[in-house]
Amino acid sequence: QLQASGGGLVLSGGSVRLSCAASGGIHNFDALGWYRQGPEKQRELVASITIDNVGSTTYANSVKGRFTISVDNTKNTVNLQMNSLKPEDTAVYYCSAESTSRFTGSKYYYWGQGTLVTVSS
């Protein structure tokens, strides 16, 4: 349901753009986001955006000012533009989607396959 693309090897200070296509459309979800898991680290939220008229964004402190999350309504994708990359950004990046049952309030989470970003110094 979520198909991620992008990633690869980049030099420190470089840029990479990740994209994640949501089959069935992004408006089936309440929020979309990107998580990452570095070597021997726990998975962490990188950035998220709400799928409503506001489009509120949230960023991990470590990426604020360097990463930008956005959605493309025509392509049904959520994108992560990553600039000024650092070696510590090296990780497998996962796109995610969240939806809430209007009847029970239960939250459901969906995950795309990971895509590896390697930043060399």
SVG drawing of the C-alpha trace seen along z (x, -y; Angstrom):
<svg xmlns="http://www.w3.org/2000/svg" viewBox="-19 -26 53 29">
<polyline fill="none" stroke="black" stroke-width="0.4" points="0.0,0.0 3.0,-2.3 5.9,-2.1 9.0,-4.1 11.7,-5.2 14.9,-7.2 17.8,-6.9 21.3,-5.7 24.8,-6.8 25.5,-10.5 28.4,-12.6 28.2,-14.5 26.6,-17.9 24.7,-16.5 20.9,-16.1 18.6,-13.2 14.9,-13.1 12.7,-10.2 9.2,-9.6 6.5,-7.3 3.4,-6.5 0.2,-5.6 -1.9,-3.3 -5.6,-4.3 -4.7,-7.9 -3.2,-9.8 -6.5,-11.1 -7.4,-7.7 -5.1,-8.5 -5.0,-11.1 -1.2,-11.5 1.8,-10.5 5.4,-10.4 8.9,-9.1 10.8,-7.1 14.3,-5.9 16.4,-3.2 20.1,-3.6 22.7,-0.9 22.0,0.5 19.4,-2.2 15.7,-2.2 13.3,-3.4 12.6,-7.1 10.2,-9.6 11.9,-11.9 9.0,-13.9 5.2,-13.8 2.4,-15.8 -1.3,-15.7 -3.6,-15.1 -6.1,-17.8 -6.6,-21.4 -3.8,-22.5 -1.0,-20.1 0.7,-20.4 4.2,-19.2 6.4,-17.7 10.2,-17.2 12.7,-15.5 15.0,-18.1 18.0,-16.5 16.6,-17.3 14.9,-20.6 16.0,-23.1 17.5,-20.4 14.6,-18.1 11.3,-19.1 8.2,-16.8 5.6,-17.5 2.7,-15.8 1.8,-15.8 -1.9,-15.4 -1.8,-14.8 0.7,-11.9 -0.5,-10.7 3.0,-10.8 4.6,-11.9 8.1,-13.3 11.1,-13.9 13.7,-16.4 16.9,-15.9 19.6,-18.6 22.9,-19.1 23.1,-15.4 25.4,-14.2 26.9,-10.7 24.6,-10.3 21.6,-10.5 22.7,-7.1 19.7,-4.8 17.0,-2.8 14.1,-5.2 10.5,-4.0 7.4,-5.8 4.3,-5.4 0.7,-6.2 -1.8,-6.6 -5.5,-6.3 -8.1,-6.5 -11.4,-4.6 -14.2,-7.0 -16.3,-4.5 -13.9,-3.1 -11.1,-5.7 -8.6,-3.0 -5.4,-4.0 -4.0,-1.9 -0.5,-2.2 0.9,-1.1 4.5,-0.8 6.3,-0.9 9.4,1.0 12.6,-0.7 15.0,-2.5 18.6,-2.9 20.3,-6.2 24.1,-6.1 25.9,-9.4 29.7,-9.1 32.0,-11.6"/>
</svg>
